[in-house]
Amino acid sequence: YLLVDPTHETPPVLIDSGWPRSVPTVILPALASLGYSADALMAVINTHNHGDHTFGNVALRDATGCEVWIGEADAVGLKGGEFDGEIVPPHTADRKLLPGEELDLAGQVWEVVSLAGHSAGSIGLYNRDRQVLICGDALQAQATAVQGIAILHDRDAYRETVARVSALQPAHLLPAHPYNPFTTCHIAGAPDIAYYLGACLEHVNTYEMEVAEALHALEGEATTETLAERLCQDRGYDHACPLAPRILELDRLFLERAGVIRSGDPAGTWHMP
């Protein structure tokens, strides 16, 4: 998302930088199309520290001179990495944001809101005047078609985030991806937002049961790939979602502690307890 002042009296601000290739192919052309030079960009604000939201930071800062801002709890995660053959170096934030801060961005006041759960320091930006919440990946509903499974760092924090957003009563939710069952990144109106938040809770509250039922259907043992395929099938997909096996492995310790799977199995294998 790009925040702009129609009067051009205040500089634009970008929410999340995407991948390195996003800078020359999307971001700089978008600025130019709106009449901004590259060096007009004031800052990029990362909603969290995952690569698909931050790996463009260094290239963007080099191209525009903008600052990099991120929630304080996620700032340590700007470690860089590799994407599509390109090395993204570790970098630091120019500003670490705290929940409750009010930011003057592109002529509007936006409040920093803690949306922890997807990552430890996920944040959103809330414009109270317009009741708009930019929420990054913090509210995953029924996950994307690429994931099949919501990516959650802390499930209790995630439930608290859903409750916090519900209490804000936004009129518009702007997630970073289209999360099922919606096909758009703009969720508008109280009924749809309530349904969306309900989908978030349904997913997190039934996940262990879904995994247990999928494993039972596979006669109590499976590889990561077959379990992911079965789980995605049970969730209405005709194939395993590309990231589902990886997400299952990330969830292994949680599922062991929840008693859903046998403890001590090596990566790649799953058994009922």
N, C-alpha and C positions, 0 to 999 in steps of 0.2 A: 504494500500500500504506500502511496505517495501523498503526503499531506501538503497542500499548497494553499497559498493565500491568493484569492482571485485578483486582489489589488496589486500583487507583487511587492507590497510594502515590507513583508517579512519573508525570510528564506524558506524554501521547501525542506521537508524532513521525510526521510524514507524509513519505513518499517520493514526490517529484515533485508539482507543483501542477496540472499539466494546463493547460487553457485558462482564460481569465478566467471564463467562464460556469460552470466546474466548481466555483468557490468557493461561490456561493449555492445551486447546484442539487444538488451531490453532497457536497462536503467538510463544510460546516457542518451539513447534515442528518445526515451520518454521525456526526459528533462528538456531536450532540444525542441521537441514537438510542442511543449508548453511555453516556449520562449525563454528558457533558463539556460545559462551557460553551465558547464560542468562544475565550476568553482562556486556556484550559487548554493549548492547543497550544504545545509548546516550540519546535519548529523544523520547517521543511520542508527536506529534503535532496534536492537535485537530483542525479540520477545523471549528467547531462550538460546542456549548455546549449542544446539545441534547443527551439524554441518550444512544442511540444506537451508539454513537461515543465516549462517555466519561465514561460510567459506568465501563469500564475495567481499568480506570486510576489507581485507588488505588491498585488493585491486581497486575497490571503490575509494578507499582513503587515498591511495596513490593517484588516482585519476581526478579526484575532486578536492582533496584537502579536507574533507569532512571529518568530524569526530565520530567515534564509535561509542555508543552508550548501551548498557545492558544492566539487568537486575543484578544487585550486588552478589546474591547467592550463586549466580551462574557465571560470574565473571571469570572464575578460576578455570572454567571449562573451555576457554578460547585457546585451545591447544593446537589448532591447525590440523593438517592431515593431508591425504591425497585424494584427488577426485579426477577421474578421466585422464590420468597421466600427468596431471598438474599438481605440484606440491604447494600446499597452502601453509605458510609459516605460522608458528605460534605468534600471538599478538596480545596486546593488552587493551583494555577499554580506557577511553579518555574520561569517562564518567560512569560511576556505578550508582544505579537508581535504587531508591528505597520505596516500599509501599507507602502510599499516602502523599508522596511528593506531587506537587502541581507544576506542570511544565507548560510554558507558553510556546506552542508549536504552530507555526504557520498562521498566526493570528487567532488561535483558539486555545483555550485552557483544557489540558488533558491531565487526568489524575492517574498516577501509577497504582495499579491494583495487583496484589499478590494473587497469582493463579497457579500455585505450586501443585505438583502431582505428576504431570507429564515429565517435568524435570524439577529439580530442587528449587530452582529460582525462576521459574516461568513467571512472566508478568504480562499484564494487559494494560491498555490505555483506554481510559473512559472519559468521554466528553459528556458531562452532565447536562449541558444545555441542549444537546441534540440526542442524548440518550443512546450514544453509539459506543460499543465496546469492541475494540480490536483485540482479539484474544489469541492470536498465534495458533499453536497446536494444543493449547491448554484444555480445550473442551473437545473430546474426540468422538462423541456420540457412539456410533457403531463401527468406528474406524473407517479408513479409506479402503477402496477396492484393491489398492496395492498392499496394504497392511493385512487386512482381514481381522486383525486383533489390535485393540488399542495399545499404544505404547505408554506404560505407566511406571514411573519411578517410585511413587508412594501412593498407594490406593486410599489411605485415610486422608492424606492431604488433598487428593483429587476430590473426594466426597465433600470436603470442606470448601473447596473451590466452587463446586457446583452450587452449594448452598449460598456462598458469598455472591455469586453472579445472580442467582435467583432473587436475593434480597435487593440487589441493585435495580432490578426491574428495567433492564435496558429495552429499548424499542428496536435496536438493531445489533445483531452479533455479526462480526466479521472475522471468521476463522481463516487460517492460512491455506487450508485445503478444503475441498468438498467432502465432508464426512457423511457417510451413510446414516440414515436413509435419505439425506438431502443430496442434491446434485449441484448445489450452488454454494458460493462462499459468502452469501448475504442472507442471513436468517432474519426476517422482519416480522414484527407483530407479536403480541403476547401469546396467542395460541401456538404459533410455530416455535417460538423460543421455549415455551414450556414443554412442548413435545421433544425438542432437541435436548434440553437438559434432562428430561426423563429418559431419553435414549442413553445419555451418558451414564446415569445411575444404573439403568438396566444392565448395561454391558459390564460395569465393574462389579455389580452384585451377583451376576450369574456366571461369571467367567469360570470359576473353579468347577461348578457343576457341569458346564459345557465341556470342559476338558475331561472330566471324569466320565461323562457319558460317551464322549468320542473314543476314549481309551477302552471303555467297556465294550463298545461296538466292535473294536478291533481285537477282541478276546484277551484284553488285558496286557498286551504288549505291542509296541510299535517303534518304528524309527521316527526321528523328528519329521522327516518328509511325509511319511504316511499319516502320522497324527495330525500334522498341519493340513494335509489334504482333506482328511475326514472332518476336522473341525470347520474348515471353510465350507465344505459340502453341507454340513449341518446348518451353517449360517446362510445358506442360499446361493453359494457360488458353485459353478460347475468345474472348478479347478482350484488348486492351492494358490492363494494370493502370494505374490513373489516374496514379500517380506515375512510371511507368517512363520516359516521355519526358524528364521533368525529371532523373531520376537518370542517364540516358544522357548528357545534356549535362554534368552535373557530372563524369562520368567521361571526358569527351572527351580532355583532356590526358593522362590516364593511358593511354588506349587508343592515342593517337598515339605516345607514348613506347614503348609495348609493341610497336609496329609492326603493330597490328591494323587501323588505319585510316590513310588518307592524311593527312598533316600539312597544315595550312593551310586546310582547308575552312571556310567560314563556318558559324556556328551554324545548325542545321536541316538540313544536308546531310552525307551520309556516303558515302565511297568506299573501296574496297579499295586498299591501297597499290600 
